[in-house]
């Protein structure tokens, strides 16, 4: 997620052309569901970083 967030700042939505799944919403679903699956780690610094990176790329999850 760090690399994706970094490249997103440079490329914007063109970044999704690098992936097999080019739909940003489907990418968001995937990454946010990883966060939800690991919710028990929410107090850990790396989990918090992951969520912040997801927010920076995808915005808040509905």
N, C-alpha and C positions, 0 to 999 in steps of 0.2 A: 504494500500500500504506500510505503514511503516513495518508492520509485514512480508509481503511478501519479501520486499527488505532485511530485516535483515536475514530472513531464507534463502534467495537466496545466500547470502554471505557464509553461512555455508554449504548448500546442493547443490548449483549449480543447474543444470537442473533437478536433482532428485526431486526438490521441486514440479514439475508439477504432480507428481504421487499422491499428496495430493488432487488434485482437480478433479471434475467430468470431466472437459475438460482438457485433458493432453497435448494438443498441445500448445506449447509456443507462436506460431504465433497467434493463436486464442485468447489466453490470452492477448497478446500485443494489438490486435485489440480492445478488450473490454476496457482495461484500457486507451489506448490512446483516444478512442472515448469519454470516460468520460471527459478527459481533453479538447477535442475539444468542447464538449457540454457546458462546463463551462468557455470557453475562455473569457467571459466578466469579469471574476474575475482575469484576468492575473496579475493585479497589487497587488493582495493580497498575503501575505506571505505564506499562506497555499497552495494556488494554485501553487506558485513557488516551494514549497517543493514537492508537488505531481508530478509535471513535472520532477524535478530532480530525484525523486525516480523511476519514469517510465524509465528515461534515464539510470539509473544505472542498472536496471533489463533487459530492453528490447532494449536499444540503441535508437538512434534517429529514429523517425517514418518517413518512406519514403513518 
